[in-house]
Amino acid sequence: MLSIAAISFLFMPKVFPGGYTFVSNTGIPFRHDTSKPTPTDFDEGPYGTLSSTEAIDFAMNAINIWSGANEPTLELRFSINSIGSLSADGDVDTIEEFNAIFSVADDKSPVVFDADGSLFADLGLPEGVIGFATIEVIDTETFEIIETFQAYNGNLIDGDTSDGIEAPLSVAQTVITHEMGHALNFGHSQVNGTAFIGDTDDPGFTIYGLPPEGEGIVEIMFPILIGDGNSSTTPTRDDLSTAEFIYGNDTGKKGFISGQVFRENMVTQVRGANIIARNVADPFGDAVSSVSGGLFFPNSIFGPGPTPPELKGTFNILGLTPGANYTVEKVQINPRFTAGSSVPPISPPISIDEEEFYNGEDEGAKNPPDTPLDFVAIDGTSSTGINFICNEFKKAIPGICYASTGFNISSSGTLLTLDTTTGKGSIVGQTNQLRISGLAINQSGEIFGSTGGRKSRLVRIDAETGNSFILGTIVRKDSNIPIRFVKGIAFNDNDILFGVDRTNTLYAINQVNASARKILQADVNPANIVLTGLAFNLKKNVFIASGARKNGTSSVIVEIDISSGRTRHIGNVGMTGYSIRDLHFSDETLFGISTSNIGTPSNLIKIDQTTERATIIGAVGFPAVTGLSSLTISQ
């Protein structure tokens, strides 16, 4: 069985360091000469269980999916230039034979079959890479692609299931079609595929639901291969949009939506935001993407300049159905898509703050606010000026103590500020989350929260309004299994976010996609203590955690030293009947939030770091306060 999200496509650029889609200074993509068939030169070795002859026939069938014979809107044809001419014995199966033809101008466009994956291993490629392609030789005057290189890992279809990398021939066909797409100068794209790797919070997925499984749903040019039943063997509407832009004939002219993406100031353009148009009547079958600034390469060495500056934030969504209505959304490129698996033009992906729909006159408005899920349907015939204004989240003010509420329906998901001399709390705003169990602020002033439930989610919070958006469910990086009840989060001195769950396991959490890596399991004494609060002691370079007995009372304080892996029980805070829900250092003062039960107001407390005894500063004025953090000068 093929392991979902473990198998990657790879594109290996050798000429153009700024990205892996070849684009001129003036925004013109490079293309093959369509006045003649695009040639390929085949290795004469086997491909998995396929013999040389079978492999070549199989590959040509996969390559011809992009041909005009299969897709009438494309001006592409393919031919075999040679077989067995790539090495002395006809079979490229050693590093020496590979290096003799890779990135060499030799009037050949090699297609190499690695019979069982041993060549890929010798080349030092990760085990999960099942194919790669690169454009080797280009003409910078005519913008033509002259030579390409492709290689395929036969381990995928070698009949050996013991290594967990085995798939049917239909999947291998998708691999070859995908890599041939790179050889034609198609970059990776992201439309429906992210729903199958756990990234399910796109606005489109929120209103339309998740895409169904099956053929033709996941785009061929998605960076990760998604299992047996979802591997497309024919181009999706998104794939064809890219192909038609570079190789389309007159019959391929369809509708379009274009615009630009700006920062909140409505002047600074944003390069690297993924824009997706979804047909309201067919949101997964008729869905096309374009990345803002995808044709903006000001440092390109290809062709005469200058580069039009407006290309930096421009997107063009092509190949739409004229007369159909589309929702248009701005989403984050998945942060896993980097290096050879990146979605052009930027690696690693940029943060776009809030994912949202385009909503016409209210785009970027502050009064009333620009609600992310509000949208205006756009005519797909020829709509221009569809400009996004990023909803940028305001950052924490240094010296202000922030708090959050949770587990109480009367005060669900509220961001507060606290007076550290009296404890009194003031409402900033609702977070739109049922609860915010943990709170943390990084050195840039960005506020993060953890929802702390059975599927704990990492959220980003606006310091002025309290509004939040979900970055993702906190999952184990190695398995994508959700981590339950992550209630305490904190940043260390290197701005790495950490969290602790109800099993007292400490994780390092990715701030962009919420994937988490296990660091250690705290050895807490007594054993029935559950850690719920977390803070970082800059002076000692250790974490301080608060824990309570499973009945929710009688808190203790523990010290977690990551460098040594040791957990030290410090002592009881001396507040019988109270639990310390969260901790935070402001300069060198250790503050905490104490609660006796979910119905009574919480207290702001100060903890003596010598005796670990707590004293109450004052009542917050709100029940169920569970998160505490601030941005201080010492951070």
C-alpha positions as CSV (number, residue, x, y, z in Angstrom):
1,M,0.0,0.0,0.0
2,L,1.3,3.4,-0.9
3,S,2.1,5.6,2.1
4,I,0.1,8.9,1.8
5,A,2.2,12.1,2.1
6,A,5.5,10.0,2.3
7,I,6.1,9.9,-1.4
8,S,7.3,13.1,-3.1
9,F,7.9,14.4,-6.5
10,L,11.1,16.3,-7.0
11,F,12.2,18.9,-9.5
12,M,15.9,19.5,-9.7
13,P,16.9,22.8,-11.2
14,K,20.5,23.1,-12.4
15,V,20.4,26.4,-14.3
16,F,18.0,28.8,-12.7
17,P,18.5,29.3,-8.9
18,G,15.6,31.6,-8.2
19,G,12.8,29.1,-8.7
20,Y,12.1,26.1,-10.9
21,T,9.7,27.6,-13.4
22,F,11.8,29.2,-16.2
23,V,10.6,32.7,-16.7
24,S,12.2,35.6,-18.5
25,N,12.8,39.1,-17.0
26,T,9.6,40.3,-18.7
27,G,7.4,37.5,-17.4
28,I,7.5,35.1,-20.4
29,P,7.6,31.4,-19.6
30,F,10.0,29.3,-21.5
31,R,8.5,26.7,-23.8
32,H,9.4,23.9,-26.2
33,D,9.3,24.5,-30.0
34,T,5.8,23.3,-30.9
35,S,6.5,23.3,-34.7
36,K,8.0,19.9,-34.2
37,P,7.6,17.0,-31.8
38,T,9.4,17.2,-28.4
39,P,12.0,14.5,-28.4
40,T,13.0,12.0,-25.7
41,D,16.0,9.7,-25.4
42,F,15.3,6.5,-23.4
43,D,17.5,4.5,-21.1
44,E,17.3,0.8,-22.1
45,G,17.0,-0.5,-18.6
46,P,13.9,-1.9,-16.8
47,Y,11.6,0.1,-14.7
48,G,10.4,-1.9,-11.7
49,T,8.7,-5.1,-13.0
50,L,8.5,-3.6,-16.5
51,S,11.0,-4.6,-19.1
52,S,12.8,-2.0,-21.2
53,T,10.3,-2.2,-24.1
54,E,7.3,-2.2,-21.7
55,A,8.8,0.8,-19.7
56,I,9.2,2.9,-22.9
57,D,5.7,2.2,-24.1
58,F,4.4,2.9,-20.7
59,A,6.3,6.2,-20.4
60,M,5.2,7.4,-23.8
61,N,1.6,6.7,-23.0
62,A,2.0,8.8,-19.8
63,I,3.9,11.6,-21.6
64,N,1.3,11.7,-24.4
65,I,-1.4,12.7,-21.9
66,W,0.0,16.2,-22.5
67,S,-0.2,15.9,-26.3
68,G,-2.6,17.6,-28.6
69,A,-4.0,14.3,-29.6
70,N,-5.2,13.7,-26.0
71,E,-5.9,17.4,-25.1
72,P,-7.0,19.3,-28.3
73,T,-6.4,22.6,-26.6
74,L,-2.6,22.0,-26.5
75,E,-0.1,22.3,-29.3
76,L,2.2,19.5,-28.1
77,R,3.5,16.4,-29.8
78,F,6.2,13.9,-28.5
79,S,8.6,11.5,-30.2
80,I,11.3,9.1,-29.4
81,N,14.7,10.4,-30.5
82,S,16.8,7.4,-29.4
83,I,16.8,4.2,-27.3
84,G,19.9,2.9,-25.5
85,S,22.2,5.7,-26.6
86,L,22.7,7.2,-23.1
87,S,25.4,4.8,-22.0
88,A,27.8,2.2,-23.4
89,D,25.6,-0.7,-22.3
90,G,22.4,1.1,-22.9
91,D,21.3,1.0,-19.2
92,V,22.2,4.0,-17.0
93,D,22.5,2.2,-13.6
94,T,25.7,3.7,-12.0
95,I,26.6,7.1,-10.7
96,E,29.3,7.4,-13.3
97,E,26.9,6.7,-16.2
98,F,24.4,9.1,-14.6
99,N,26.9,12.0,-14.1
100,A,28.1,11.5,-17.7
101,I,24.7,12.6,-19.1
102,F,23.2,14.8,-16.3
103,S,23.3,18.5,-17.0
104,V,25.3,18.0,-20.2
105,A,24.5,19.7,-23.5
106,D,24.5,16.7,-25.7
107,D,21.5,17.1,-28.0
108,K,19.6,14.6,-25.9
109,S,16.7,14.7,-23.4
110,P,17.3,11.6,-21.3
111,V,14.7,9.5,-19.6
112,V,16.4,7.2,-17.1
113,F,14.7,4.2,-15.5
114,D,16.1,3.1,-12.1
115,A,15.1,-0.5,-11.9
116,D,14.8,-0.9,-8.2
117,G,15.7,2.4,-6.6
118,S,19.4,1.6,-6.0
119,L,20.6,4.3,-8.3
120,F,18.4,6.9,-6.5
121,A,19.9,5.7,-3.2
122,D,23.4,6.0,-4.6
123,L,22.7,9.6,-5.7
124,G,21.7,10.4,-2.1
125,L,18.1,11.2,-2.8
126,P,15.6,10.7,0.1
127,E,13.9,7.3,0.1
128,G,10.5,8.8,-0.7
129,V,11.5,10.5,-4.0
130,I,10.0,8.5,-6.8
131,G,10.9,10.7,-9.8
132,F,12.5,13.9,-10.8
133,A,12.9,16.2,-13.8
134,T,14.9,19.2,-14.8
135,I,15.3,21.6,-17.7
136,E,18.9,21.3,-18.8
137,V,19.4,23.6,-21.8
138,I,17.5,26.7,-22.8
139,D,17.8,29.4,-25.5
140,T,17.8,32.8,-23.8
141,E,17.0,34.7,-27.0
142,T,14.1,32.6,-28.2
143,F,12.9,31.5,-24.7
144,E,12.9,27.9,-25.9
145,I,13.6,24.8,-23.9
146,I,16.2,22.7,-25.8
147,E,17.0,19.8,-23.5
148,T,15.5,18.2,-20.5
149,F,16.2,15.3,-18.1
150,Q,13.9,12.9,-16.3
151,A,14.5,9.9,-14.0
152,Y,12.1,7.4,-12.4
153,N,12.5,5.2,-9.4
154,G,11.4,1.6,-10.1
155,N,11.1,0.9,-6.4
156,L,7.6,2.2,-6.7
157,I,6.5,-0.8,-8.9
158,D,9.1,-3.4,-8.2
159,G,6.6,-5.8,-6.5
160,D,8.3,-5.6,-3.1
161,T,5.9,-4.2,-0.5
162,S,8.2,-4.7,2.5
163,D,9.6,-1.2,2.3
164,G,6.1,0.4,2.2
165,I,6.7,2.0,-1.2
166,E,4.6,0.1,-3.7
167,A,1.8,1.3,-6.0
168,P,-0.3,0.2,-9.0
169,L,0.8,1.2,-12.5
170,S,-1.9,3.9,-12.6
171,V,0.1,5.7,-9.9
172,A,3.4,5.3,-11.8
173,Q,1.6,6.8,-14.8
174,T,0.8,9.8,-12.7
175,V,4.4,10.1,-11.7
176,I,5.7,10.2,-15.3
177,T,2.9,12.6,-16.4
178,H,3.8,14.8,-13.4
179,E,7.6,14.9,-14.2
180,M,7.0,15.4,-17.9
181,G,4.9,18.4,-16.8
182,H,8.1,19.8,-15.1
183,A,10.0,19.1,-18.3
184,L,7.4,21.2,-20.1
185,N,8.0,24.0,-17.6
186,F,5.0,23.5,-15.4
187,G,5.5,24.2,-11.7
188,H,3.8,22.6,-8.7
189,S,0.3,23.7,-7.8
190,Q,-2.0,23.5,-4.8
191,V,-5.8,23.4,-5.2
192,N,-7.6,20.3,-3.9
193,G,-4.6,18.1,-2.9
194,T,-4.0,19.8,0.5
195,A,-7.2,18.4,1.8
196,F,-5.7,14.9,1.6
197,I,-2.6,15.9,3.7
198,G,-4.5,17.4,6.7
199,D,-4.6,21.0,5.5
200,T,-8.3,21.3,5.5
201,D,-9.0,24.9,6.8
202,D,-9.0,26.7,3.4
203,P,-12.0,29.0,3.1
204,G,-13.2,26.9,0.1
205,F,-13.1,23.7,2.1
206,T,-15.0,25.5,4.9
207,I,-18.0,26.5,2.7
208,Y,-18.0,23.7,0.1
209,G,-16.8,20.8,2.3
210,L,-13.8,18.6,1.6
211,P,-13.2,17.3,-2.0
212,P,-14.4,13.8,-2.7
213,E,-11.9,11.0,-3.2
214,G,-11.4,9.6,-6.7
215,E,-9.9,10.1,-10.1
216,G,-9.5,13.7,-11.4
217,I,-9.7,15.5,-8.0
218,V,-6.1,16.0,-7.0
219,E,-4.1,18.0,-9.6
220,I,-1.4,16.1,-11.4
221,M,1.1,18.9,-10.5
222,F,0.5,18.6,-6.8
223,P,3.9,18.2,-5.0
224,I,2.9,15.0,-3.1
225,L,1.5,11.8,-4.4
226,I,-1.8,11.0,-2.8
227,G,-2.5,7.3,-2.6
228,D,-3.9,4.9,-5.1
229,G,-7.5,6.0,-5.7
230,N,-6.8,9.8,-5.8
231,S,-3.9,9.8,-8.3
232,S,-5.2,11.6,-11.4
233,T,-4.2,10.0,-14.7
234,T,-5.7,12.9,-16.7
235,P,-5.1,16.6,-16.2
236,T,-7.4,18.5,-13.9
237,R,-8.8,21.9,-14.9
238,D,-6.0,23.5,-12.9
239,D,-3.3,21.4,-14.7
240,L,-4.8,22.4,-18.1
241,S,-4.9,26.0,-17.2
242,T,-1.1,26.1,-16.8
243,A,-0.5,24.0,-19.9
244,E,-2.8,26.1,-22.0
245,F,-1.1,29.3,-20.9
246,I,2.2,28.1,-22.3
247,Y,1.1,25.7,-25.1
248,G,-2.5,26.5,-25.8
249,N,-4.0,27.0,-29.3
250,D,-6.9,29.3,-30.2
251,T,-9.5,26.7,-29.1
252,G,-8.0,26.8,-25.6
253,K,-9.0,30.4,-25.0
254,K,-11.4,30.5,-22.1
255,G,-12.4,32.9,-19.3
256,F,-10.1,34.5,-16.8
257,I,-10.0,36.4,-13.5
258,S,-7.0,38.6,-12.7
259,G,-5.9,41.0,-10.0
260,Q,-3.3,41.8,-7.4
261,V,-2.5,41.1,-3.8
262,F,-1.6,43.9,-1.5
263,R,-0.6,44.3,2.1
264,E,-2.9,46.2,4.4
265,N,-1.5,49.5,3.3
266,M,-2.9,48.8,-0.2
267,V,0.5,49.8,-1.7
268,T,2.9,47.0,-0.9
269,Q,2.5,44.0,-3.3
270,V,2.5,40.4,-2.1
271,R,4.5,37.8,-4.0
272,G,3.7,34.2,-3.1
273,A,0.0,34.1,-2.1
274,N,-2.0,31.2,-3.6
275,I,-5.2,32.4,-5.3
276,I,-7.9,29.8,-6.1
277,A,-11.1,30.3,-8.2
278,R,-13.8,27.7,-7.6
279,N,-16.9,27.4,-9.7
280,V,-19.8,27.7,-7.3
281,A,-21.6,24.9,-9.3
282,D,-18.5,22.6,-9.4
283,P,-16.1,23.8,-6.7
284,F,-13.6,20.8,-7.0
285,G,-13.9,19.9,-10.7
286,D,-13.7,23.4,-12.0
287,A,-11.1,25.0,-9.7
288,V,-8.0,26.8,-10.9
289,S,-5.1,28.5,-9.1
290,S,-2.5,31.2,-9.7
291,V,0.3,32.3,-7.3
292,S,0.7,36.1,-7.0
293,G,4.0,37.2,-8.5
294,G,4.4,33.9,-10.3
295,L,5.8,35.6,-13.4
296,F,7.8,38.2,-11.4
297,F,11.6,37.4,-11.7
298,P,13.5,40.6,-11.4
299,N,16.8,38.9,-11.0
300,S,16.4,36.6,-13.9
301,I,19.3,36.4,-16.4
302,F,16.9,35.5,-19.2
303,G,16.0,38.1,-21.8
304,P,16.1,41.8,-21.8
305,G,14.6,43.8,-18.9
306,P,13.3,45.7,-17.2
307,T,10.8,43.5,-15.2
308,P,7.4,45.2,-15.0
309,P,7.0,46.0,-11.3
310,E,3.2,45.4,-11.3
311,L,4.0,41.7,-11.9
312,K,5.1,41.3,-8.3
313,G,1.6,41.0,-6.8
314,T,-0.3,40.0,-9.9
315,F,-2.2,36.8,-10.4
316,N,-3.9,35.5,-13.6
317,I,-6.4,32.6,-13.2
318,L,-6.9,31.3,-16.7
319,G,-9.0,28.6,-18.4
320,L,-12.3,29.3,-16.6
321,T,-15.8,28.6,-17.8
322,P,-17.2,31.8,-19.4
323,G,-20.4,32.9,-17.7
324,A,-19.9,30.7,-14.6
325,N,-19.7,32.2,-11.1
326,Y,-16.6,31.7,-9.0
327,T,-15.5,32.3,-5.5
328,V,-12.0,33.5,-5.3
329,E,-9.9,32.8,-2.2
330,K,-6.4,33.7,-1.0
331,V,-4.7,30.8,0.9
332,Q,-1.3,29.9,2.3
333,I,1.0,27.7,0.3
334,N,1.5,24.7,2.5
335,P,4.7,25.2,4.5
336,R,5.8,21.6,3.7
337,F,6.2,22.6,0.1
338,T,9.9,23.7,0.0
339,A,13.0,23.2,-2.1
340,G,12.3,20.6,-4.8
341,S,8.7,20.3,-3.7
342,S,7.9,24.0,-3.6
343,V,5.1,25.8,-5.4
344,P,6.7,28.7,-7.4
345,P,7.9,31.3,-7.1
346,I,9.0,31.4,-3.4
347,S,10.6,28.8,-1.2
348,P,9.9,28.5,1.7
349,P,6.4,29.8,1.4
350,I,5.6,33.2,2.8
351,S,3.0,33.9,5.6
352,I,-0.1,35.7,4.2
353,D,-1.7,36.2,7.7
354,E,-5.3,35.4,7.2
355,E,-6.8,33.1,4.6
356,E,-9.9,34.6,3.1
357,F,-12.4,35.0,0.2
358,Y,-12.4,38.1,-2.0
359,N,-15.5,40.0,-1.0
360,G,-15.7,43.0,-3.3
361,E,-16.1,46.5,-1.8
362,D,-15.6,45.1,1.7
363,E,-12.2,43.7,0.9
364,G,-9.7,44.9,3.5
365,A,-12.4,47.1,5.2
366,K,-11.9,47.7,8.9
367,N,-15.4,49.0,9.8
368,P,-17.1,46.7,9.5
369,P,-14.2,44.2,9.5
370,D,-13.3,42.1,6.4
371,T,-14.9,38.8,7.4
372,P,-12.8,36.0,5.9
373,L,-15.7,33.7,4.9
374,D,-17.7,36.5,3.2
375,F,-17.4,36.4,-0.5
376,V,-18.7,38.0,-3.7
377,A,-19.1,35.6,-6.7
378,I,-17.1,36.7,-9.7
379,D,-18.0,36.1,-13.4
380,G,-15.4,33.8,-14.9
381,T,-15.7,35.4,-18.4
382,S,-13.2,38.2,-18.1
383,S,-13.0,39.8,-14.7
384,T,-10.1,42.1,-13.8
385,G,-9.2,44.2,-10.8
386,I,-10.0,41.4,-8.3
387,N,-7.6,42.8,-5.7
388,F,-7.0,41.3,-2.3
389,I,-6.0,43.4,0.7
390,C,-4.4,41.2,3.3
391,N,-6.0,41.1,6.7
392,E,-2.9,41.6,8.7
393,F,-3.0,40.8,12.4
394,K,-1.9,43.4,14.8
395,K,0.9,42.5,17.2
396,A,1.2,42.5,20.9
397,I,2.3,45.8,22.6
398,P,5.4,45.3,24.7
399,G,4.7,45.3,28.5
400,I,1.0,44.5,28.1
401,C,-0.1,41.3,29.8
402,Y,-2.6,39.3,27.7
403,A,-4.8,36.5,28.8
404,S,-7.4,34.2,27.3
405,T,-10.4,32.3,28.4
406,G,-11.6,28.7,27.8
407,F,-13.8,25.8,29.0
408,N,-16.7,28.1,30.0
409,I,-19.5,28.8,27.6
410,S,-20.2,32.2,29.1
411,S,-16.7,33.5,28.4
412,S,-15.6,31.3,25.5
413,G,-12.6,32.3,23.4
414,T,-12.0,35.8,24.7
415,L,-8.8,37.7,24.5
416,L,-8.1,39.9,27.6
417,T,-5.5,42.4,28.8
418,L,-4.6,42.3,32.5
419,D,-3.4,45.0,34.9
420,T,-0.5,43.3,36.6
421,T,-0.8,45.6,39.7
422,T,-4.5,44.8,40.4
423,G,-5.2,41.7,38.3
424,K,-8.2,43.4,36.7
425,G,-9.0,42.2,33.2
426,S,-10.4,44.1,30.2
427,I,-11.9,42.5,27.1
428,V,-10.0,43.0,23.8
429,G,-12.5,40.9,21.8
430,Q,-13.8,37.5,20.9
431,T,-11.5,35.0,19.2
432,N,-14.3,33.1,17.4
433,Q,-12.9,29.9,19.1
434,L,-14.8,28.0,21.8
435,R,-11.7,28.2,24.0
436,I,-8.1,29.4,24.0
437,S,-6.5,27.2,26.6
438,G,-2.9,28.4,26.1
439,L,-1.3,31.7,25.0
440,A,2.2,32.5,23.7
441,I,3.8,35.6,22.1
442,N,6.9,35.4,20.0
443,Q,9.7,38.0,19.8
444,S,8.0,39.6,16.8
445,G,4.9,40.2,18.9
446,E,2.7,37.7,17.1
447,I,0.1,36.1,19.5
448,F,-0.6,32.4,19.2
449,G,-3.1,30.3,21.0
450,S,-3.9,26.6,21.5
451,T,-7.6,25.6,21.7
452,G,-6.7,22.7,23.9
453,G,-9.4,20.2,23.0
454,R,-9.4,16.6,21.7
455,K,-8.1,18.1,18.5
456,S,-6.0,21.0,19.7
457,R,-5.7,23.7,17.1
458,L,-3.0,26.3,16.8
459,V,-4.4,29.8,16.1
460,R,-3.0,33.2,15.4
461,I,-4.7,36.1,17.3
462,D,-5.1,39.8,16.5
463,A,-3.9,41.9,19.4
464,E,-6.3,44.7,18.7
465,T,-9.6,42.8,18.0
466,G,-9.0,39.3,19.4
467,N,-10.0,37.9,16.1
468,S,-8.2,34.6,15.2
469,F,-7.6,32.2,12.4
470,I,-6.7,28.6,12.5
471,L,-3.1,27.7,11.4
472,G,-3.9,24.0,11.7
473,T,-4.6,21.1,14.0
474,I,-1.6,20.3,16.2
475,V,-0.4,16.9,14.8
476,R,2.5,14.6,15.2
477,K,5.0,15.4,12.4
478,D,5.8,11.8,11.7
479,S,2.2,10.5,11.5
480,N,-0.2,13.5,11.2
481,I,-2.1,12.1,14.3
482,P,-3.8,14.9,16.3
483,I,-2.3,15.6,19.7
484,R,-5.0,15.9,22.3
485,F,-5.3,18.6,25.0
486,V,-2.3,20.8,24.3
487,K,-3.1,23.4,26.9
488,G,0.2,25.1,27.7
489,I,2.3,26.8,25.0
490,A,5.4,29.0,25.2
491,F,8.3,30.3,23.1
492,N,11.9,29.7,24.1
493,D,14.7,32.2,23.6
494,N,15.2,31.0,20.0
495,D,11.6,31.8,19.2
496,I,10.7,28.1,18.9
497,L,7.2,27.3,20.0
498,F,6.7,24.5,22.5
499,G,3.6,22.9,23.9
500,V,2.7,20.4,26.5
501,D,-0.2,17.9,26.4
502,R,-2.2,16.0,29.0
503,T,0.4,13.1,28.9
504,N,3.0,15.7,30.1
505,T,4.8,15.3,26.7
506,L,6.7,18.4,25.5
507,Y,6.5,19.1,21.8
508,A,8.2,21.6,19.4
509,I,5.4,23.1,17.3
510,N,5.8,24.5,13.8
511,Q,4.3,28.1,13.9
512,V,3.1,27.9,10.3
513,N,1.4,24.5,9.9
514,A,1.1,23.3,13.6
515,S,3.0,20.1,13.0
516,A,4.8,19.0,16.2
517,R,7.9,17.1,17.0
518,K,8.2,15.2,20.4
519,I,11.0,16.5,22.6
520,L,10.5,14.5,25.8
521,Q,8.0,13.2,28.3
522,A,8.3,15.0,31.6
523,D,8.8,12.7,34.6
524,V,6.3,14.4,36.9
525,N,5.9,13.5,40.6
526,P,3.4,12.6,41.8
527,A,2.3,10.7,38.8
528,N,-1.3,12.0,38.9
529,I,-0.2,15.5,38.0
530,V,-1.3,16.9,34.6
531,L,0.6,19.8,33.2
532,T,-1.5,22.6,31.9
533,G,0.6,25.8,31.9
534,L,4.0,26.5,30.4
535,A,6.5,29.4,30.5
536,F,10.2,29.8,29.6
537,N,12.7,31.1,32.1
538,L,15.2,33.1,30.0
539,K,17.6,33.5,32.9
540,K,18.0,29.8,33.5
541,N,17.2,28.6,30.0
542,V,14.6,26.1,31.2
543,F,10.8,25.7,31.0
544,I,8.6,26.1,34.0
545,A,5.3,24.2,33.9
546,S,2.3,24.3,36.2
547,G,0.4,21.1,36.9
548,A,-2.6,20.1,38.9
549,R,-4.0,16.8,40.2
550,K,-6.5,15.2,37.9
551,N,-9.3,16.6,40.0
552,G,-8.1,20.1,38.8
553,T,-6.8,21.4,42.1
554,S,-3.6,21.6,44.3
555,S,-1.1,22.9,41.7
556,V,2.6,22.2,41.7
557,I,5.4,23.8,39.7
558,V,8.0,21.8,37.8
559,E,11.2,22.7,35.9
560,I,11.9,21.0,32.5
561,D,15.4,21.2,31.2
562,I,15.5,20.2,27.5
563,S,19.3,20.1,27.3
564,S,19.5,17.5,30.0
565,G,16.1,15.9,29.5
566,R,15.4,16.2,33.2
567,T,12.3,17.2,35.0
568,R,12.6,18.7,38.5
569,H,9.7,18.9,40.9
570,I,10.0,22.4,42.5
571,G,7.1,22.4,44.9
572,N,3.5,23.2,45.7
573,V,2.3,26.8,45.2
574,G,0.5,26.7,48.5
575,M,-3.0,27.4,47.2
576,T,-5.2,24.5,48.3
577,G,-8.2,24.1,46.1
578,Y,-6.8,26.2,43.2
579,S,-5.2,25.1,40.0
580,I,-2.6,27.2,38.1
581,R,-3.8,27.2,34.5
582,D,-0.9,29.0,32.9
583,L,2.3,30.8,33.7
584,H,4.3,33.6,32.3
585,F,7.6,35.5,33.0
586,S,7.4,39.3,32.6
587,D,11.1,40.3,32.8
588,E,12.0,38.1,35.8
589,T,8.7,38.1,37.6
590,L,6.7,34.8,37.4
591,F,3.0,35.4,37.0
592,G,0.2,32.8,36.9
593,I,-3.5,32.4,36.5
594,S,-5.3,30.5,39.3
595,T,-8.8,29.1,39.2
596,S,-10.8,27.3,41.9
597,N,-13.6,26.1,39.6
598,I,-15.2,27.0,36.2
599,G,-17.8,29.3,37.7
600,T,-15.8,31.7,39.9
601,P,-13.6,34.5,38.6
602,S,-9.9,33.7,38.1
603,N,-7.1,35.4,39.9
604,L,-3.8,36.8,38.7
605,I,-1.1,35.6,41.0
606,K,2.6,36.2,41.6
607,I,4.9,33.2,42.4
608,D,8.0,33.6,44.5
609,Q,10.7,31.8,42.6
610,T,12.7,31.0,45.8
611,T,9.8,29.4,47.8
612,E,7.4,28.8,44.8
613,R,4.7,30.1,47.1
614,A,2.0,32.1,45.3
615,T,0.2,35.3,46.4
616,I,-3.0,36.7,44.8
617,I,-2.6,40.0,43.1
618,G,-6.3,40.4,42.4
619,A,-9.3,39.0,40.7
620,V,-9.4,39.2,36.9
621,G,-13.1,39.6,36.9
622,F,-13.8,36.8,34.4
623,P,-14.1,33.0,35.0
624,A,-12.2,30.3,33.2
625,V,-9.1,32.3,32.3
626,T,-6.6,29.7,31.0
627,G,-3.9,31.5,29.0
628,L,-1.3,34.1,30.0
629,S,1.5,35.8,28.1
630,S,3.2,39.1,27.3
631,L,5.8,40.6,25.0
632,T,8.5,42.1,27.3
633,I,11.7,44.0,26.6
634,S,13.6,41.0,27.8
635,Q,12.1,38.9,25.0
